[in-house]
């Protein structure tokens, strides 16, 4: 294993982090246990298998040598093997619990130790003796959603996947460009400058006339609460087939309707509320999940929380997503993450804290989708029954929503500031109710 410079977006995630707003992804997997000792056995398996996964041995170290062989990396960071790697520093077995989400919320509060490979696996035995859960945490600088899935799958039971030919690796780039490519590079630079101006202008326009809700904003407390919701994927397909659009359109519209129901029930009111939702878009294809580095852009849409008509909300979401797809993931206010490629490492380091504080000016809520394999996942022969993806919470924001489909079900994972959203379970219930409302509205 050799060291690699962090990609610009990885470095941005590394520097945005603060004690109150750790930048790690999470996934809470619930397993059906074959025996009361299955959780302890699972912890032993995770520790043993982690030692053999190269990606889990990688730590992140700062680069401060201005006259090193990588002068343009000054202020950046590298991903390199940890010579003192010990899986027992990363895999922890906890006491039995009756509430996996209550424990997961407290664990999501804690930043990962930056001197070690930035990941953890927490095994939570169930008090019932017939289930256990594993909370995986991966720093966003170590992995995006697809890469985190690859790393987690490497410590689960082997899956029978179709054999794929290895893709050719891109040649390592040197510090200076190949002079034969200068005309191409100049054209690319001009194009990049135009794209940056377009993104900046779109971002400025996106903030005009924004009407969100105080319930979606939070002063940083560092405390976290999580919740999970399972809905039948067949119900989602019934709505999609009736009204058109994509599964993702329906799932986003469910979030909009649930927010409306939740705001009205808690007395905050939904009238005129149209928060900006950031919908991350992976630019990495599933077959290229192995290479390091985040490959993310995003779409920005206004959630029609103020619309009382459930089918009207779905139509608005569908139209907004269609416009974003027509424009592509390289332009528009949601593509701000792409600007990290044009900032030198030292700028990302110095500007990271400011960028983290400015997230509230960019979007009001994160709604992200994390792909999962359709094949059944197991650990020690114990099958996964539920998988709740958990997204990081940006500074100034009270709520993040992540969603995955797994074996015929949709799993919503909710992460909230515990002080700003003490009633997260009510929002979870509103998601379930909104699906029923959509089914009834479309006559399915």
C-alpha angles and dihedrals in degrees: 000000000000133000122261131191114251113253113247095258091047089052090049091054090048092054099039091063121107133175091260094043112039114187102224130126119225140199124190111203119190116206132197104235123221091202140006089258094053092102094055090046090050091054090052091050093049093051093047094047096043091064089064097049110091094200091059092056094061120110128186120240130183122245114222103154104113093186099041124121086272103054093162090058094067108135092016130104139235133222107225141158116277107231091202097047113157118178090207088069088062107034115068131181114211134198117274115277138189094210116052094181094053090057093041091055092056092046092050088058093065118087116227116254106264096207092063133052100293103241139089139188117206117194114207115190114209120240088226091067092225100082143036135181136217121207111202118197122191125176112240089233089060098044146000120216097282093043091048089052090052092051094046092048089054091066096041123081113295114271125217099238127169112264115255129195113247113254117235113261118241113247114259111259121235126223093258125050123248104260090220088066097049096107089051091046092050092052089048092051091052090049091048091051091052091048091050091052090048092050092047093049092047090050091053092050093046091063094056116107094358113171111186131151133259087231088071094053127074141180107235112268100156090227120124139198126187135195136176136213129193121200131175113261089213089064090054091050090050090058093043093051091049099046105022128231127093136303088253091055090055093047092051091047088052088057091050092050093045091052090051093051092045096048092049093047094051092047099249093113130223100225110132093356112143107156121192111249120201110215108193116220120204114222090192118096116225091248091057096051092113100070116088125252138062117274102191139146128153151210122235119210136168110242109225094226091148094059110100093199113087093203089047089055091050092049092050092050092047092051092047093050091047090054091050093049091049090053092044132226094281097071139044134054093296092063095071091118088069090065089071087077090067098050121088117238094254090052091052090049095049095038097042097091091047091049090051091053091048095057090095089060091054104047140354102214137012118227110181136171122217117197119227130188116259090224116094116265121219140178118200088347091303110126125230110242100175135020121191116188113211122203128204117260116236122223112276094017126110103196143034126183126203126180136193135176116222129173098334098324137091116225120201115198115198125197119185142168101263094221097044094044109031089153098059090136089063090056089049090054089048090058091057092046092050092057089055090048092054092048091051093045095053092044093237 
